[in-house]
Amino acid sequence: MAEVAESERSSEESDDDLDDAESDDLNPESDVDLEDIGTGGATSPDDLDSQTPVPFWLREDEEFPPLALPESSEDLLVPNEHLLRVFSVYEVLRRYHHILRLTPFRVEDFCAAVASEEQSNLLSEVHMALLRTLVRAEEANSMSFGAPDQKDSITCVIFFMDSVTWPEALRQFLQSDSSYAEALRVVNSCEYPLAGPDVMIKNRVDILSFLSDQILSTPVVRDYITEDGKLPTEEHCRVCYRPGEVLVCDTCPGKKEEFNLQYL
């Protein structure tokens, strides 16, 4: 009996030694307490939210130094304070020129048109292309541009606008929605696009930025982004925008454009 008890005690001691060895292997070599790596020691959702980094463009308590543009930017005729907004408008015009039905042009020419003290064909064509695209998007959503007894006359002004009448068409369009009040205030503050030299460029950039932002929210642009730049085949002539006997161009990238035979 004594031999059996002694053997049991020796087996228990060996088991205890094995457990101690396993626990020593699991302990860290240093005396520093390890925190949960995934949560950084946070135990509640509020702690996790407080430790989530805030993107720098959303931080309101920090001051960022002004962007210093190189000296070569002074060759673009537009003051540096408006230059980045001009480039953002140009990016919309260049990226979605198929939707706007606008022939691509150089950014230098666009800057010269914005800074010019006189009316230019390029500036007129840009405004008319943006307006026509917005009107087509509104019509696709069955939106009208005024009271029932006035919508036909307003629609005629917008659809038949040219290089002389487009400022009035722009004013009529902005009056159709109360959310366009800020842009309408800019147009009514002067004989847009003409104004004093101190506010002319700012007014033009404000209106063009507003119109380009509206373009980005239209369904046709969202569909363009979703389809990776592929647009459906048009059902009207690229030149006169009228249906009829048309010829499809198979070499146009992204979509198949159509032209009436008289324009070929």
N, C-alpha and C positions, 0 to 999 in steps of 0.2 A: 504494500500500500504506500509506503514511504517513497519507493522508487517511482510509482505512478504519479504521486503528487508532485514530486520534484520534476518529472518530465513535463507535466502540465504547466508548472511555473516557468520552465525554460522556454516552452513554446509561446506563452503569453509575452514573455520578455522580448523574444525575437519579433513578434508581431508589433509590439510597441516601438521597437527600434526601427522597423520598416515604415511605420506611420510617421515617425519623426523625420525620417530621411525624405519621405515624399513631401511633407510640409515644408521642409527646408528648401527643397527644389522650387516650390511655388512662391516662396518669399522673395522679394526683390533684394538685390545685393546692397542697395543703398538704404538709408533710413528715411528717405523722402517719401511721403505719402503720394501715391499715384491717384490722380483724378480721372474721371471719365473723359476720355479723349473726345468722344462725339459731342458731348454737351458742355465741355469746359467746366465741369463742376456744377452746372446749373441744375436745379431740381424742379423748377416750376416753369410754366409757359412764359410768365412775365420775365423771368431771368433769361430765357432763351431769346425773347424779343429784344431785350436790352443789349444782348451781345451780338445781334445780327448787324453786320456792317451796312451802313446807309450809302448808296451810290453818291459819288461826289456831286453829280448834277442835281441831286435832290437835297443837298445840305444847305440850309438857310443860315446857319450860324458861322459860316466860314466865308472869308473874303478871298476872291480869286484875282490874281493880277490881270490887268488888261492884256489882250492879245496884241503883240507887237508884230505888225506885218512888215515884210521886207521893203526896201526902197523901190524895188521894181513894181510894187503894187500902185505906185503913184502914176504910172503910165496909163492906167485904165480910165482916167478922167472922172471916176466916181470917188468921192471922199472915202477914206478907210472906214469911217464909222458906219457907212451903208454898204460897204463892199461885200461882206459875207451874206447879207440878205439878198443882194443882187445875184450872187452866185447860187444861192438856194433857189431863186426863181428861175434862173437859167437852167439849172439841173432838171427842174420839172418840165420846162419847155423842150429841152433836148431829149429827155428820157421818154416822154410821152408824145413826141411830135406826130406819130401816126394817129393817135387818138385826137389830137388837136388839129390835125390836117394842116400842119405848119411845116414849111421847109426849114431844115436845120440851117443855122447861121453861126458865126463865130461869137465868142463871148466878148471880144473887143468891140465888135459892132453893136452888140446889145448895150454895153456900158456907154458907148458914144451916144446911142439913141436916148438912153435914160438921162444923160447929162446934158443933152442938147437943149438950148433955149428955144428952139423952134420945133414945130411939129414935124415928125419924120414918118415915112411909110412903114418902117420896121416897127416903131412903137404902136402905130395904128393897127397893123396886122396882128401883133401879139395880143393886144386888147380884144380885137374882134374874134380871134381864134379862141381865147379863153371864154369870152361871153357866149359864143355859139355852142361850145361844148357844154357849158353849164345849162344853157337853154334846152339843148337836146336831152340832158339828164333829167331836168325838171319835167319836160314833156313826157318822158318815159314813165315817170311816176304820177302822171295825170295831174300835175300842178299847173295852176293858172297864175298870171302875173297881175292880177287886179280884179276889180269887181266885174260881175258878168257883163255889164253894159260898157265896160272899158277894156276888157281883156283883148278884144280883137284889134283895137287901135294900138295897144301896147305891143302886142305880138308883131304887128306890121312894122313898128318902129325898130324892134329888135332884129327881125329877120331881114329887113331891107337896109340895114345900116351899112355905111361906107366910111371912107377915111375922113369925111366931114361930119357925119351925123352920129358916129359911134359914142362920143361923150354923152349925148342925150340918151342913147340906148342904155348906156351904163347906168345913168341916173335912174331911168325907169326900172331897170332890173333891181337896183338896190332899194328902191322904194317898195318893192313887192313883198319884203320880209322885214319884220321889226328887228330881227337879230343882226341885220346888216346896218344898224344905225351908225356905228362908228365909221365904217367905210363911207356911208352916205354923208356924214358930217365932213369928211375930208373932201369929197367931191363938191359939196355945196360951199365950202369955204373959199373957193377960187374958181376960175374958169379952167377947170381941169381939162387937159393936162398942163395948161399954162398957168404960171404963178410967178411970184417973186423969186429971185435967184436964191434967196436964203431958205425957202421951203419947197421949191419946185422938185428937187430930187427926192426929198423926204416924202412928199405926197405921192409921187410916182411909185416909189418903192413900197410904201404902205398899201396902195391899191393893188399893185402887182402881187405882193405877198398875200394879200387877202384872197385874190382870185385864184392864185396857185394853190393855196390851202383848201379852197372849196373844190378845186379839181381833184385833189387827192382823196376827197371824201365821196366822190361819185361812184356809182356801181360799176361803170365801165372800167375805171382804173383799178378797182378792187378785183374785178374779173381778170384784168390784164395781169395783175400780180399773181393771182391764183393759178392762171394758166401758163405761167413762166414766159410771159411776153408774146403768146400766140393769140392773135385776134381772129374772130370769124370772118368769113368772106363778106365784103360789103355788097349791098343790093342796089347801089346807085353809083352814078358816075363820080369818079374822083375829082373831076374838074368842075362840073356844073351842079353836082349833087342831085341830079334828076335820074329817075329810072328810065328804062327803055332798052333798046338793043345795045348791049354792051359787050365788050371783049375782056375776058379775064386775063390778067397778067400772071403768068406762072413763075416769074423770077422775083416777085416781091417777097422780101423776108417777113416771116411772122404771120402774114395773112395774104390773101389773094385780092388785089385791088382790081377794080373794073373801070373801064373807060368807054364812053360813047365813041362810035366809029368816027364821028366827025372831028374828034380831037387827036386822032392818030396820024 
